[in-house]
């Protein structure tokens, strides 16, 4: 999987699952998606996941950003027995629209997608590229915000990215 990480080149169409959407909304960086991709689409099931709770503080931001980016899948969703509806519709929509990338964090769903030759990228990988392109500064405060708000990512992965970018490590759970 190769995501263009330099210059002003964008990366075509991305299909996004709700996990990364919630993470980017938490840090108020949904705009990174339009900076890095020509087009963003979400399936109806993901729309339902991000728009069902009108009491959430980021409800308006999410609905405003994604209201015109929602698509119905044309095929039958036969994947719900192995992953949730949003993830499975994201995989189907990727195939139906011949997308360039699937933005997904769930490990099981991502592994299944990759066995179907779907090009996946996760929140952390996209943030790493955004930093390389100068769209964001330090990653450590972002990673700390994720952890404080129960957005669960591997501490080892986060520390590896921080070290590779010349930033200080997060505190390890076990000293």
Buried (B, 14 or more C-beta within 10 A) or exposed (E): EEBBBEEEEBBBBBBBBBBBBBBBBBBEBBEBBEEBBEBBBBBBBBBBBBBEEEEBEBBEBBEEBBEEBBBEBEEEBEBEEEBBBBBBBBBBBBBBBEBBBBBBBBEEBBEBBBEEEBBBBBBBBBBBBBBEBEBBEEBBEBBEEBBEEEBEBEBEEBBEBBEEBEBEEBEEEEE
